[in-house]
């Protein structure tokens, strides 16, 4: 928080720079400050998104899971990150399908684990480099990214709801309880 406060202070000082500097220097300093603030904010948002992916991976963990909680952090690597993101989306949706199948959740049997939204997100980000399509694909990618982030939360909440129903439905039976014989009078 203190780093953000320092950046805001530097930004404000660049706006109210002395009148000796030229107007172009003031504008350049202001734009540089805005760029720095936008880059820091986007980095924080990216970290929150990756934490959401890691939480979802932990929620769908089974003994047959293929996802690793380390792999999503490689999305931060500039070019390779998009390819890693495609792998993460595919593995996470497969793990979600395995979780649903293993626990027999009929309500989520047709759910694809957000695979479509995740693939649309990262494929459209890859298509950003096509000159004519880049405006359209960036808008589509941004919308799909938000929808995929929401889908990750929905998957975690569905699992939490299932876990809550499972604990309520199963009575707590202690292992050390020995069944008592039925008295002779009660058998008749």
N, C-alpha and C positions, 0 to 999 in steps of 0.2 A: 504494500500500500504506500509505503514511503517513496518507493521508486516512481510510482505514478504521480505522487504529489510533487516530486522534483521535476518530472517531465512537464507537468502542467505549469509549474513556476517558470521553467525555462521558456515554455511556449508563450506565457504571458509577458515575460521580459523581452522576448523577441518582437512581440507586437508593439510594446511600448518602448521601443529602442529610441535612442537619442535622435534628435532631429538632424544631427550631423551626417548620419549615414543616408545613403540615397534610398529612394523609394523602392528600387529594384532589390536592394539588399534586404530591406525589411520584408518585402513580399517573399523573397527566397527563404529567409529565415522562418517566416510564418508557415510556408508550405512544407518546409523541412520538418518543422515541429509537428504539423498535422500528420505528415506521413509517418513519423516515428510513433505517434500515438495510435494511428490506425494499425500499424504493424504489430505493436505490442498487444493491442486489443484482439487482433485476429489470432495471434499466437496463444493468448489465454483462452479464446473460444475453441481453438483446435485442441488444446490440452483437455478442456472439459469434454469435448467430443470423444477423444481417445479414452478418457476415463469411463465414459458411458459404454464404449465398446468393451473395455476390460471388465466392467461390472456385469455386462450381459454374458460374456464368456464364462465368468465365474458362476453365474446363475444357471447356465445350461450344462455345467460340467457333469459328465458321467464317466464311467470307466472306459468308454469307447470314444471319448472326445478326441478330435483331431486338432482343435484350436489351442493356441498357446497365448498366455497373457503378455508375453514379451513381443510377439509379432506385430500387434497394432502400433507399437511405438516406432517401428520402422517406416510408418506412413509419413513421419516428419522429414525423412530424407527426400530432397527435392524431386528428382525425376523417378527414382526407383519406388518411391512411396506410393505412386498411383498403381503400379503393378502389384505391390504388396497389399494395397487396399482391396484389389480384386480378389486376391487369395484369401484375405481375412473375411470378406463378405461371403465368399463361397463356403469356406470352412465353418463359419458361424451359422449360416443357414442350415448346413448339413447337420451340425451338432444340435440345433434346435429341433430339427425333424427327428433325430435319434431320441432326443429327450421326450418329445411328444409320443413317439412310438413306444419307447420303453415303459413309460408311465401310463400309457393307454388313455390319453386325454382325447376323447372323441371330438370335443368342440374345436380343437386346433388341428385336426387330422389333415385338413386341406391347406393349412397355412404354410407358406414357403419360407418362413423365417426372415422375411425382408430381403430376400435375394434379388428380386426384381428392382426394388427401389435402390438398393446398394449398387447393383450393376449399372443401372441407368445413371446414377450419380457419377461414378468413376469413368465410365465410358464417355459420357458427355464432357467430363473434364479433360479426357485425353483428346477428344475431338475439338477442343478449344484451339488447337494449333492449325486447324484448317481455316484458311483466310476468310472465306465467305460465311462459313457456318459459326464462327466463333462467338458472335453476339447471341445467336439463338441457343447454342449449346451451353454457354455460360449461364444463361437464365434458367434453362432446363436443369442443368447440373445443380445450381444453387437451390432450386425448389425441391429437387429430388433428394438433395443432401439433408435439407430440413425434414422432409418426410421420412427419410431413413433414420434420422436421429430420433424422431418421434416413435418410429416403429421399434427401435431398440428399447425404449422405455415401455412400450406396450408389451413387448415380449417378456421383459423383467416383471412387469406387474401381473401378467397372466401366469407366470411361473409362481410368483409369490401367492397369488390367489389360489392356485392349485395346491401349493404346499400348505396353505391355511386350511383348505377344505379337507385335505388328507389328514391333518392332525386332529381336526374336529370329528371326522367320521370314524377314526380308529380309536376305540377306547384304550385307555392306558392300562395295560395288564402287566403286573409285575412278574418277573421270571421266577422269583423265589416263592410264589404262592402255590401251595399244595392243595389240590382239590379235596374237600372233605366228603366222606361217604354220606349218602342219604340215609337218615334214620329209618328203621323198619316201619314205624308208624306212618310215615309220609309216603311209603311206596304203595300202599293200598288205596 
